[in-house]
Amino acid sequence: MTTVLFGHEYLASPEVTPAVRLRLLDGPLDLAWKHSGMTSDFIAEMMAPRFHPTKRLYNQLRQDIGYLANELIENAIKFRAPGEVVVEALAQSDCVRLRVCNFVDRETAVRFQRLLVTVTNGDPGDLLIQQIEASATSASGNASGLGLLTLMSDYEVQFAWLFEEDGPHQRSRLETYAAMAIPLS
């Protein structure tokens, strides 16, 4: 089994026990984007109060945590191979950490790894501007990576991505790790 890691290696540590673990399952209801919004709102509601914020800071934290969770869950649902999506969230003293696990087919894994080579080696702010310009001039309106780059540039989220090939099934397990610093005042 081949393993490939992109991003901040320290984030991919299995030592962190999640405070919240949710499993989104395939089934008769069909896993869809609408589940992303509901799930991210739930995670934000669970995580934001742990920082004992003021009302204004609570609203900001809830929005920021919800945006981060929504982007990760949407991508997991949109690009996944059949199977469940597992979402784990943890509020630490100064940050929120998320891990989203799902399977992707090999072709998707290769395309995403190519994007990650660029994203992890470039300046997120510069890459965000380049992607916005490319999307504006593209006939297809391809906005690939805008959410990820926005999180890295504007929210200073740190990421790690771990790919593990699942040999007999022609797919890869993808674990996306994220850490977003929380302002304490």
Wavefront OBJ file of the C-alpha trace (Angstrom):
o trace
v 0.000 0.000 0.000
v 1.512 3.310 -1.123
v 1.145 6.383 1.100
v 1.694 9.972 -0.079
v 1.580 13.035 2.192
v 1.219 16.699 1.171
v 1.234 19.737 3.426
v 2.037 20.038 7.127
v 3.114 16.613 8.354
v 2.398 17.381 12.036
v -1.336 17.655 11.250
v -1.554 14.054 10.055
v -0.801 12.755 13.540
v -3.200 10.019 14.662
v -2.637 11.033 18.304
v -5.537 13.504 18.362
v -8.816 12.097 19.657
v -11.779 13.825 18.021
v -14.421 15.582 20.103
v -17.016 14.988 17.378
v -17.067 12.166 14.823
v -19.752 11.992 12.157
v -20.200 9.343 9.490
v -22.083 10.318 6.353
v -23.238 7.118 4.709
v -24.316 6.237 1.208
v -27.780 4.810 1.189
v -31.364 5.351 0.146
v -31.134 9.116 0.812
v -28.062 9.469 -1.432
v -25.252 11.543 -0.003
v -25.600 15.052 -1.482
v -24.215 18.576 -1.112
v -27.160 19.613 1.084
v -25.749 17.289 3.727
v -22.564 19.338 3.698
v -24.288 22.500 4.885
v -26.223 20.770 7.647
v -23.158 18.893 8.856
v -20.878 21.937 8.821
v -23.464 23.998 10.723
v -23.655 21.258 13.363
v -19.859 21.144 13.704
v -19.663 24.936 14.011
v -22.370 24.905 16.705
v -20.447 22.227 18.610
v -17.001 23.849 18.357
v -17.540 27.631 18.684
v -18.860 27.720 22.286
v -15.789 25.828 23.547
v -13.756 29.019 23.224
v -16.047 30.995 25.592
v -16.270 33.878 23.161
v -18.194 37.118 23.335
v -21.388 37.206 21.275
v -19.570 38.977 18.394
v -16.637 36.563 18.473
v -19.003 33.589 18.747
v -20.770 34.651 15.547
v -17.430 35.060 13.746
v -16.107 31.704 14.989
v -19.314 29.932 14.043
v -19.102 31.397 10.543
v -15.377 30.622 10.102
v -15.598 27.069 11.461
v -18.711 26.438 9.386
v -17.016 27.710 6.224
v -13.968 25.492 6.790
v -16.070 22.416 7.534
v -18.395 23.083 4.603
v -15.542 23.389 2.082
v -13.923 20.141 3.238
v -17.168 18.179 3.374
v -18.393 19.510 0.014
v -15.145 18.433 -1.645
v -15.302 15.015 0.002
v -18.872 14.491 -1.208
v -18.270 15.942 -4.678
v -15.126 13.984 -5.524
v -15.632 10.765 -3.565
v -15.764 7.230 -4.804
v -18.718 5.252 -3.400
v -18.585 4.882 0.344
v -18.885 6.839 3.539
v -17.415 10.212 4.450
v -16.084 10.494 8.003
v -15.775 13.929 9.593
v -13.897 14.476 12.853
v -13.596 17.784 14.694
v -11.629 18.827 17.750
v -11.463 22.151 19.585
v -8.031 22.663 21.099
v -7.005 25.609 23.272
v -6.119 27.872 20.338
v -7.374 26.140 17.195
v -10.013 23.944 15.620
v -8.794 20.816 13.884
v -10.759 18.847 11.324
v -10.143 15.578 9.566
v -12.303 14.427 6.674
v -11.824 10.905 5.276
v -13.259 9.481 2.084
v -12.278 7.369 -0.899
v -11.497 8.779 -4.351
v -10.874 6.926 -7.586
v -7.287 6.790 -8.836
v -7.842 9.370 -11.583
v -9.227 11.885 -9.069
v -6.336 11.172 -6.685
v -3.762 11.843 -9.420
v -5.472 15.117 -10.486
v -5.742 16.303 -6.893
v -2.118 15.419 -6.150
v -1.020 17.512 -9.158
v -3.018 20.448 -7.776
v -1.519 19.920 -4.306
v 2.039 20.072 -5.661
v 1.269 23.594 -6.880
v -0.714 24.630 -3.806
v 1.829 23.407 -1.258
v 4.813 24.916 -3.073
v 3.346 28.336 -3.904
v 2.099 31.387 -2.053
v -1.624 30.886 -1.345
v -2.426 34.585 -1.856
v -0.721 34.723 -5.239
v -2.259 31.411 -6.302
v -5.717 32.616 -5.252
v -5.416 35.726 -7.428
v -4.130 33.650 -10.370
v -7.030 31.181 -10.003
v -9.618 33.967 -9.785
v -8.185 35.524 -12.958
v -8.094 32.145 -14.721
v -11.710 31.459 -13.725
v -12.838 34.865 -14.974
v -11.312 34.334 -18.415
v -12.209 30.661 -18.760
v -15.239 29.752 -20.854
v -15.971 26.821 -18.530
v -15.833 28.966 -15.371
v -13.578 26.364 -13.785
v -12.970 27.555 -10.225
v -10.951 24.541 -9.146
v -9.215 25.097 -5.850
v -10.752 28.487 -5.018
v -12.227 27.343 -1.698
v -8.998 25.678 -0.641
v -6.885 28.674 -1.638
v -9.274 31.070 0.114
v -8.973 29.066 3.325
v -5.190 29.055 3.086
v -4.847 32.720 2.106
v -7.625 34.547 3.939
v -8.178 32.262 6.950
v -4.565 31.037 7.325
v -5.731 27.422 7.604
v -2.954 24.856 7.581
v -3.555 21.607 5.718
v -2.241 18.104 5.248
v -3.495 15.483 2.809
v -2.740 11.802 3.156
v -3.386 9.440 0.240
v -3.294 5.661 0.742
v -3.836 3.412 -2.246
v -6.496 0.760 -1.774
v -4.987 -1.762 -4.219
v -7.760 -4.171 -5.166
v -10.423 -1.465 -5.458
v -8.536 0.927 -7.789
v -9.122 3.790 -5.395
v -7.309 5.786 -2.724
v -8.277 6.648 0.816
v -7.947 10.420 1.214
v -7.574 12.013 4.620
v -7.743 15.810 4.656
v -6.454 17.474 7.829
v -7.012 21.141 8.636
v -6.109 23.410 11.538
v -7.541 26.905 11.889
v -6.176 29.217 14.575
v -8.795 30.780 16.819
v -8.366 34.387 17.948
v -8.794 34.422 21.706
v -9.931 38.042 21.899
l 1 2 3 4 5 6 7 8 9 10 11 12 13 14 15 16 17 18 19 20 21 22 23 24 25 26 27 28 29 30 31 32 33 34 35 36 37 38 39 40 41 42 43 44 45 46 47 48 49 50 51 52 53 54 55 56 57 58 59 60 61 62 63 64 65 66 67 68 69 70 71 72 73 74 75 76 77 78 79 80 81 82 83 84 85 86 87 88 89 90 91 92 93 94 95 96 97 98 99 100 101 102 103 104 105 106 107 108 109 110 111 112 113 114 115 116 117 118 119 120 121 122 123 124 125 126 127 128 129 130 131 132 133 134 135 136 137 138 139 140 141 142 143 144 145 146 147 148 149 150 151 152 153 154 155 156 157 158 159 160 161 162 163 164 165 166 167 168 169 170 171 172 173 174 175 176 177 178 179 180 181 182 183 184 185
